[in-house]
Amino acid sequence: MEIAIPLANELEVRISEAFCIFDIHGDKYIDTRNVGNVLRFLGCVPTEKEVNQVIAATESAENPGETHLQKFMAHLSPLLMDRKMEPASAEQILAAFEVLDPENKRFLTKEYFGKLMKEEGEQFNDDEMKAMWRVAIDPITENVPYVFYINQLKHKTTIYDVAEVLKEELASNDKEKKKERNPMP
């Protein structure tokens, strides 16, 4: 059964599309264990703490363990407009890779990069590693040519670009409303 949720703008459309990928029953609810997947699908880079905060804020009181689209969208839209959970820029990522590559080979070995991803910072699990390897690894050399990898990560318009446009539109609309309420003599 398809339940209609009114979508007011491009940001809500994108959030809804990502959410509905994980909505296996078509009832606009997802298991809270998929909240992180939706965020990452949107291009967000949340920490586990941030994922848990979104879950806590959006979990349904009527259906514990589930999150409803409307509550999720209402919570997430302002976060995106404030650029929360935004990924690092290509320049920042390149600088980080260059620190890891003091010999300037322009690649990291799969073993070295894998060890870092599993043992440092926000540690990747096996499923996350498999997903990353599909994009990061050169199938011929079995290394991570990081400039190519960064380009793969940064090739499309981000949800934050969409959120920024919406934020500007809302600010403009607010200015217009204030002018209408307080016309100059």
N, C-alpha and C positions, 0 to 999 in steps of 0.2 A: 504494500500500500504506500503510495507516494504522498507525503505530507508536504504541502507548500509552505515555504518560509519566504516572506518578502525580502528581496535583496535590493538595497538602496544605491549601491555603487560598485565600481570595479573591485575594490578591496573585498567587499563582502562576497562578491561572486567568486573570487579566487579562494578565499577561505572556505566557502561552501563546497567548491569543487574538490579541494584537497580533503576536507572532512568526509565527504560522501564516498571517497575511495575506500575508506575504512568503515563505512556504515553498511555492514553486511545484511541488515534486515530492512533497510530502506525506511527506517522510522525516525531518522535524524538524531539517533543516539549512537555513540561509539563506546566501546569498552575504554575505561580510563587508561588502560595499559597502552592504548594506541595514541594518546595525546602527544607524546614525544614524536611518534612517527608522523603525525599530521604536521607538527611544527617543523620538523626537518624536511618534509616534502615541500613545504612552503618556502624553504630556503633559510629558515631560522637556524641558529646554532646555539640552542639552549644548553645550559649545564643541567645536570640531573636535579639540582636544587630548583632551578627555574621551571623545569618540567613539573616537579612536585608542587610548586606554587600555583601553576596554571591548573593542575588537577584539583588542588584544594579549593580554588576559586570557582571552578566550573562543574564540579561533581554534582550530580542531581541528588536532591534530598529525597525525591520520590523513588529513584532507582539508583541506590548506592552502587558504585563501581562503574557507572556510566556517566557520560557527559552529553548534554543536548547541544545541538548546533547553535541555537539562538543564544544560549548562555555563553558558549565558547566564543562565538563571533563578537558578542558584546564585550567580553573581557579582552580578547586578543586584539581587536581593532585599535584601541588606544595604545597598547603596547607597541604595535608595529609603527604607529604614527610617531611614537617617541623613540623609535629605532632600538627597542630592546631586543636582545638576542640576535643582533645583527652580526653577520660574519665579518671577519677581518677583510680589509681591502687586499687587492692583489699585491700591492706594494708591501704591505705588512707581512703577507704570507711569504713572498719572495725573500724578504729580509730574514725571516725565520729560517727558511731553507738554507740560505747562504751561511747562516751561523752553524748549521749542521753539516755544511760542506766546506770546511776550511781550505781544502785543496782546490776548490772551484772546478770540480769535475762536471757540474751541472746535472748530476744525478745522485741519488742515494740508492744503496742496495736494498733489495726487498727485505732482507734479514734485519738490517740496521733500522730501517724505517718502521718495520713491523714491531720490533722490540720497543722502540720509542712509543708507538701508538698503544701498545698493550701495557706499558709499565709507567708511563709519565702522564701527569695532568689528568684530564678526563679520559680515562682508559677505555679503549674500544673493546667490545666483546667480539666473539668469533664471527657472528653475522655481520656486524659493522665492518670488520676487516675484509670479509669476502666482498661486500658491496664496494668498499674502497678499492680493492685490488682490481676490480673490473675496469675502473677508470684510470687508476694510477700507474699500473704496470705496463711497461713496454713488453709485448709478448715475445719479442725476439731476444732482447737482452736480459729480461726478467728484472730490470732495474726500474727505479722511479725517476724518469726525466722530469724534474719538478717544474720547469717553466711550462712544458706541455700540460702537465697535470693542473697547474694553476689556471691555465687557459680553459681547460675543460670545466673547472669549477666556476669560472666567472663569465661564461659565454652568453648568458641570457639576462633579460630584465628581471630585476629582483622584486620581491613583494614589497620591499622597502621603497622602491621607486614609485610603485602604485600608491603606497601609504602616504608618501610625501605629497603627491599630487592631491590626494583627498584632503590631507591636512591643510594645504594651501587653499583649496576650494572652500573648506569649512571656515577658515579664517576670513576669507573674502566675503562669504555669506554673512558672517557675524558682523563685519564692518558695515555692510549694506543695511542690515537690520538696525544697527545702532544709528545710522544716518537717517533712516526712516522714522525712528522713534524720537530723535533729536534733530529735527531739521533746522538748518541755520536760517536766521531772520533775513 
